[in-house]
Amino acid sequence: MSLAKKRILVTGTDGFIGSHFTEMLVRTGAKVRALSLYNSFNNWGWLEDVEVLSDIEIVTGDIRDAHFVKKISRDVDMIFHLAALIAIPYSYVAPDNYVQTNIGGTLNVMQAAKRVLFSPKTSLPIYRWE
Ligand SMILES: NC(=O)c1ccc[n+]([C@@H]2O[C@H](COP(=O)([O-])OP(=O)(O)OC[C@H]3O[C@@H](n4cnc5c(N)ncnc54)[C@H](O)[C@@H]3O)[C@@H](O)[C@H]2O)c1
């Protein structure tokens, strides 16, 4: 399946995997809306170093906000969901945060999509909007 010219929402683009994946998608010709977790410094994390930054639509927000997720998913063909809390030590300190982000946030993304596919090559979950 060609991703060129597809409108794609990627979450977690301020992160390690999401930033590199976004750059790859843009170089493939996709139109990417990149979600970066909001912070008061207006910093986009790893995404700041992406060479194709001017070709990306960047939105800041939080996947724990169902209305927000629904809004930014409305006019895309596909969603790649890479936003997550990954640090195991901190999950013992603030477990609620992990449940709200990794479970609740993922549920919000899935509810914003109508069809869920799994890419056989990457095993990355792909959430697709019909
Ligand atoms: N890095 C790896 O080697 C690796 C390997 C296999 C799977 N993964 C998976 O890929 C995903 C991304 O991993 P990563 O290494 O890029 O992690 P990362 O921490 O670099 O990126 C995750 C991003 O999610 C964002 N985020 C966290 N909470 C959010 C929220 N509430 N709303 C919006 N954004 C939020 C963070 O700001 C962060 O930049 C994770 O699900 C991880 O388990 C990573």
The ligand as an SDF file (V2000), in Angstrom:
LIG
                    3D

 44 48  0  0  0  0  0  0  0  0999 V2000
   12.1880    2.9520   21.4130 N   0  0  0  0  0  0  0  0  0  0  0  0
   12.1200    1.6410   21.1470 C   0  0  0  0  0  0  0  0  0  0  0  0
   13.1480    0.9440   20.9820 O   0  0  0  0  0  0  0  0  0  0  0  0
   10.7760    0.9490   21.0150 C   0  0  0  0  0  0  0  0  0  0  0  0
   10.7530   -0.4030   20.6600 C   0  0  0  0  0  0  0  0  0  0  0  0
    9.5220   -1.0440   20.5190 C   0  0  0  0  0  0  0  0  0  0  0  0
    8.3480   -0.3490   20.7410 C   0  0  0  0  0  0  0  0  0  0  0  0
    8.3860    0.9560   21.0960 N   0  0  0  0  0  0  0  0  0  0  0  0
    7.1120    1.6380   21.3120 C   0  0  0  0  0  0  0  0  0  0  0  0
    6.9940    2.7450   20.4410 O   0  0  0  0  0  0  0  0  0  0  0  0
    6.2500    3.7690   21.1150 C   0  0  0  0  0  0  0  0  0  0  0  0
    7.0880    5.0630   21.1330 C   0  0  0  0  0  0  0  0  0  0  0  0
    8.3080    4.8010   21.8150 O   0  0  0  0  0  0  0  0  0  0  0  0
    9.4830    5.8870   21.8600 P   0  0  0  0  0  0  0  0  0  0  0  0
   10.7310    5.1580   22.1560 O   0  0  0  0  0  0  0  0  0  0  0  0
    9.4270    6.7750   20.6730 O   0  0  0  0  0  0  0  0  0  0  0  0
    9.0660    6.6820   23.1790 O   0  0  0  0  0  0  0  0  0  0  0  0
    9.2540    8.2400   23.5050 P   0  0  0  0  0  0  0  0  0  0  0  0
    9.0840    8.4160   24.9640 O   0  0  0  0  0  0  0  0  0  0  0  0
   10.4960    8.7560   22.8710 O   0  0  0  0  0  0  0  0  0  0  0  0
    8.0080    8.8700   22.7160 O   0  0  0  0  0  0  0  0  0  0  0  0
    6.7060    8.8070   23.1910 C   0  0  0  0  0  0  0  0  0  0  0  0
    6.1150   10.1900   23.0610 C   0  0  0  0  0  0  0  0  0  0  0  0
    4.7510   10.1490   23.4930 O   0  0  0  0  0  0  0  0  0  0  0  0
    4.4490   11.4220   24.0090 C   0  0  0  0  0  0  0  0  0  0  0  0
    3.3390   11.3660   24.9390 N   0  0  0  0  0  0  0  0  0  0  0  0
    3.3370   10.8560   26.1910 C   0  0  0  0  0  0  0  0  0  0  0  0
    2.1560   11.0430   26.7800 N   0  0  0  0  0  0  0  0  0  0  0  0
    1.3860   11.6920   25.8590 C   0  0  0  0  0  0  0  0  0  0  0  0
    0.0630   12.1810   25.9040 C   0  0  0  0  0  0  0  0  0  0  0  0
   -0.7060   12.0430   26.9810 N   0  0  0  0  0  0  0  0  0  0  0  0
   -0.4210   12.8000   24.7940 N   0  0  0  0  0  0  0  0  0  0  0  0
    0.3550   12.9560   23.6830 C   0  0  0  0  0  0  0  0  0  0  0  0
    1.6330   12.5210   23.6120 N   0  0  0  0  0  0  0  0  0  0  0  0
    2.1290   11.8970   24.6840 C   0  0  0  0  0  0  0  0  0  0  0  0
    5.7070   11.8830   24.7400 C   0  0  0  0  0  0  0  0  0  0  0  0
    5.7740   13.2910   24.7590 O   0  0  0  0  0  0  0  0  0  0  0  0
    6.8190   11.2230   23.9540 C   0  0  0  0  0  0  0  0  0  0  0  0
    7.5380   12.1450   23.1520 O   0  0  0  0  0  0  0  0  0  0  0  0
    5.9240    3.2500   22.5160 C   0  0  0  0  0  0  0  0  0  0  0  0
    4.6390    2.6650   22.4970 O   0  0  0  0  0  0  0  0  0  0  0  0
    6.9860    2.1880   22.7270 C   0  0  0  0  0  0  0  0  0  0  0  0
    6.5820    1.2030   23.6510 O   0  0  0  0  0  0  0  0  0  0  0  0
    9.5740    1.6200   21.2300 C   0  0  0  0  0  0  0  0  0  0  0  0
  1  2  1  0
  2  3  2  0
  2  4  1  0
  4  5  1  0
  4 44  2  0
  5  6  2  0
  6  7  1  0
  7  8  2  0
  8  9  1  0
  8 44  1  0
  9 10  1  0
  9 42  1  0
 10 11  1  0
 11 12  1  0
 11 40  1  0
 12 13  1  0
 13 14  1  0
 14 15  2  0
 14 16  1  0
 14 17  1  0
 17 18  1  0
 18 19  2  0
 18 20  1  0
 18 21  1  0
 21 22  1  0
 22 23  1  0
 23 24  1  0
 23 38  1  0
 24 25  1  0
 25 26  1  0
 25 36  1  0
 26 27  1  0
 26 35  1  0
 27 28  2  0
 28 29  1  0
 29 30  1  0
 29 35  2  0
 30 31  1  0
 30 32  2  0
 32 33  1  0
 33 34  2  0
 34 35  1  0
 36 37  1  0
 36 38  1  0
 38 39  1  0
 40 41  1  0
 40 42  1  0
 42 43  1  0
M  CHG  2   8   1  16  -1
M  END
$$$$
